[in-house]
């Protein structure tokens, strides 16, 4: 599959160090070598995806397949794995997806699900010792975020809203846990990141702005479930089963929050009470909302997720993060609506 991509320096750089991602795969012992394997990339932000993983629902739905879950630290890493043809499904933020669908990556994947809409579960926090109480006060400060993530996108939007640019601060590229370590050493003044690391920062920091507030200002971010286009074309029934268990997880988050919290807690290594508090900070869509024109849409009629991604790409191009933004049709084509809403109803 790698031959589908341009041999650009950026893609080559993304592939460098891919071997470091190996060894993180999780799957049942004794998987049958004669069965096909479905490869899923997950992250440890609180979501229905973790509920699916913990409860083994995909394994139940697809007993004729090996299911392999691999943990990633950010959407940028997941894009790298898609470029290398290492995964079939991924839980990834909307900003990395906008990048992935743009030059120079042009990753052939499609958005098949909205895992959550970022609310207070992503935010910009300043260390209390800095005395900074608003975004404008960050001029000249050192700010950590995971580059090419939704938090990076939101940070750039927050700076712009405060009359600052990236050149007015010292941006540091750090994954969530690395940013926490830098915070504790006093090496950074502020961090834009997501749960569960975010709550640890809040214990000794001041929240300057949240992704919920940025969404209200026209810069929403989402956590999306994406699927490789070639995989979806060859295995539409697998995509249907995956969407159905993801929809079941959203129902659980809404209708049985205690069960959802227990599953998430087990996956991220915290208490059910803490996991429940974290889940409350996100926005989880109902099945009806998911298949509305505002979000995924219906079969043959992609929803506003496409506009959201195109807007994100336009902003990233404006910020010189990507060369240019594709047209809206590119993003509409990248929304997988086959069978919606009937597939989810059948689940």
QUITAVEN-V450444 format. One record per helix or strand of 3 or more residues. SS is the DSSP state (H for helix, E for strand). FROM is the first residue (numbers start at 0). LEN is the number of residues. If there is no record, write none. Layout:
BEGIN
((SS/FROM/LEN) (SS/FROM/LEN))
END
This chain:
BEGIN
((H/1/3) (H/8/7) (H/17/4) (E/36/6) (H/47/8) (H/56/5) (E/65/6) (H/74/9) (E/88/5) (H/93/7) (E/108/9) (E/121/6) (H/127/3) (H/134/4) (E/141/4) (H/149/12) (H/165/3) (E/169/4) (H/175/10) (E/189/5) (H/196/6) (E/204/6) (H/210/6) (E/221/7) (H/228/6) (H/235/20) (H/256/12) (H/271/8) (H/286/4) (H/304/14) (H/327/6) (H/341/5))
END
